Amino acid sequence: MTKITKDTVKKMAQLGNIEITEDEANSFALDIERTLAYIDQLKELDTDSIEPTYQVTGLKNVWRKDVIEKPSPSRDDLLQCAGNNILNSQIKVPKVL
């Protein structure tokens, strides 16, 4: 099992630019040790005969052809909808800062 000391935790906190107290360093060292011990325990499991699970809901992608089903309005038709708010063939809108 990997031994994590509070000095190691302090070094990781320093690298991450995180301030931690002495009590937090002790607590985190214990938490990290327990997490690593659990990972080591999981490594001992025999998973050779287990098929990987990529998706659990049974849903599948639904693909469709990328086609335009009805003609789009022309640029000029869209500009006409803007009324008097047109400047240099573009729709004029208020400034947003």
N, C-alpha and C positions, 0 to 999 in steps of 0.2 A: 504494500500500500504506500502511496506517495504521502510524504509528510509535508504539510504546508505550515509554515511558521508565520507569525504575525509580521515578521520582517519582510517576508515574501509578499504578503498582502499589502504592506505599506509601500513596497517598491512598485507593485502593480497600480496602486492608487496614485502614486507620484507620476507614473508614466501616463496615466489617464487624466492627470491634473485634477484629481478628486481629493478633497480634504476628508480624512476620517480620524476618529478618536482612537485612543488605545483600546477601549472596550469594543468598538466596532471592528478593529483589526483582529482582535481575538475571536469575536463572533464569526467574522467572515472566514477566518482561517479554518474554524471548525466546520462551517457550512461547506466550504470548498472541499475539505477532506472527505466529508460525508458524500458529497456529490461524486467525487472521483472513486470512492469505494463502491458506490452503487453502479457506476459505469463498469468498473472491474468485475462486479458480480454479473452484470448483463453480458459481458464478454465470454463468460463461462458457459452460457446457454448454447446448446446445439441447434442451430437454425438452418442446417444444410438441407433438410427435407421440407422446409417452410417456403412456400412461394411468396415472393415479395408482394406487398399490397401497395399498389400505386393509387388506387381509387376505391373508395368504400361505398359510394352511393349508387353505382351502376349506371350513372348518367354518361352519355356519350355526346361528343360534339355533333351539332347539326350543321351541316354545310349547305350553302346555297350558292347558286351561280351569281356572280357579281355583274348583274346586268341592270340597265335602266329600264324600268317597266313602262314608264310613260315619259313623253318628252318634257324636258325642263323648260321653264320660261326663258326667253332670251335675255341677254344683258340689258338691252334697250327697254324691254318690257318691265324689268325690275327697276331700272332707273326712273321710269315714268311713275312708279308708285311712290317715289320719294318727293314728288311735287316740286316745290321751289328750293328744296334743300340739296341742290346739285351744284358742284363746283369742279370744273375740269373733268367732267365725265365721272365724277365720284360723288358718293353721298356725303354731304357735309353734316357733321355731328358736333355737339358742344364739346369744348375741351374738358378733359378729365385729368386732374392732377393728383 
